[in-house]
Amino acid sequence: MWYPISLTNNMSINQKQEALAALQIFLNTPLQVTLNRHLTCVPQETVVALFHSVASTVPAYRDFLAGHAVNTVGIRTFADFRRLPMMTKNDYVLAYSLDERCRHGHLHDNEMIAVSSGSTGNPVAWPRASQHELDIATRFEHIFGQAFDAGSRSTLAVICFALGTWVGGIYTANCCRYLSLKGYPVTLATPGANKDEILRIIREIGSSFDQVVLLGYPPFIKDVIDIGNAHGIDWPRYHIKMAFAGEVFSEEWRNLVCKRAGVDNPHLDTASLYGTADAGVLANETPLSITLRSFFSANPRLARELFGESRLPSLLQYDPLSRFFETHEDTLVVSGDNGVPLVRYHIADKGGIVTYKDMLRFVRDQGVHLDKTLLDQPGSQLPFVYVFGRADFSVSYYGANVYPENVTVGLEQPDIQHWVSGKFVLQALEHSDGGRTLRVTVELLPEVAADEHKTSVIADSIQRELLRLNSEFAHYVPAEFQTPDVVLKPAGDPEYFPAGIKHRYSRR
């Protein structure tokens, strides 16, 4: 969204020129300049310019605006922009064809397509071109260049996300490779979600580098660390760094994994990214945000005061010239350029935003004095976004969105439906040792008793349907963790299925 050329309506500028211009900007602009540009540019003006670009070049958005009686000429200020209708997956993404949602109706102007599972498991395609990846590559450069000091240390980046059409693996690999092109001594290895191959690569070539960065879903990276320890890998020898994405985790979990990996400085040696298939990487943890989150973890009362809930959200910083956040009823709305440009897109993640000044004022009022080196880093004044996770009924498990609709199919099979009411509660449980379990608590019909046979049959059926319906589950979740932990409860169980109360199909 930052690249001025990407906002042009001039059809004479072809895809090659646009990609080349974006690459030149990325390669020739120092990280500190990019991270501080929001201090001299006005994000609100940039997002209004994005609106006019999308309105004039994207057929679906023109029709969407017409359906809401929006006169684009009248959208001049940010106050005007705030009155625009929000996009949602149902009334925009699913309502128009993929071609119509691309600029000029040309899907073929994009070089890559990622796929995410929809709420019923049906895939949704999200295209992108190299200029969109280059915008996102800055999020990785922020982590590698600032926290991991990869500009002065030879770095082996091991991509542990699943490879394929799913957004995590290939997207991450491409963005990290752009860092190599920019001059960072970063070398990629792409074993994907193959633990044996990950460990083999580290054993054979890890010691040739100053440091090794593992990039993947939090529970998967923990499994790699634990299995490596069991197989005698001396993790401290490789000076491990870890970059996570896909799930919210606790600071206790971060510290546990760091201890097992021999990592001494969690705020410098780890970082999490907030990304979605539809909008790309939206924000990233920084040494400052991790330090603050650790403070809030130790002070739950203050966390509740600032974030509004007793659970601790992810806390990250974002560039408002790349991804512009708003809030709607305690959920996040984002605007940004991509293969399918998004303007006021309701991503249904529960969370909010805090300005840099408001964040510092809040912690200073509590008597906290942050290290000056944290505040003097480029990008330290970026605004904060906090994210609790999906506001719908899905749960995140090994980076896969697991939907109640998928589980329902498993319970509707002929050999099962005469045992169960159809009600269940879906949970992704975190254990004291940092492990994860997908728990499905199922309500039995009256007069039906629980036994091991029913539990086994139901678990197998749910797993089978998850693998069939949800491609993310099939490819993100390691095989040994795909079988859900099924717990059978009697009809009307007061804890899970109380009578007279609207049932919720997931808990967090």
Secondary structure, 3 states (H helix, E strand, C coil): CCCHHHHCCCCCCCHHHHHHHHHHHHHHCCHHHHHHHHHCCCHHHHHHHHHHHHHHHCHHHHHHHHHCCCCHHHCCCHHHHCCCCCECHHHHHCCCCCCCCCHHHCHHHCCEEEEEECCCCCEEEEEECHHHHHHHHHHHHHHHHHHCCCCCCCEEEEECCCCCCCHHHHHHHHHHHHHHHHCCCEEEECCCCCHHHHHHHHHHHHHHCCEEEEEECHHHHHHHHHHHHHCCCCHHHHCEEEEEECCCCCHHHHHHHHHHHCCCCHHHHEEEEEEECCCEEEEECCHHHHHHHHHHHHCHHHHHHHHCCCCCCEEEECCCCCCEEEEECCEEEEEECCCCCEEEEEEEEEEEEECHHHHHHHHHHCCCCCCHHHHCCCCCCCCEEEEEEECCCCEEECCEEECHHHHHHHHCCCCCCCCEEEEEEEEEEECCCCCEEEEEEEEECCCCCCCHHHHHHHHHHHHHHHHHHCHHHHHHCCHHHCCCEEEEECCCCCCCCCCCCCCCCEEC
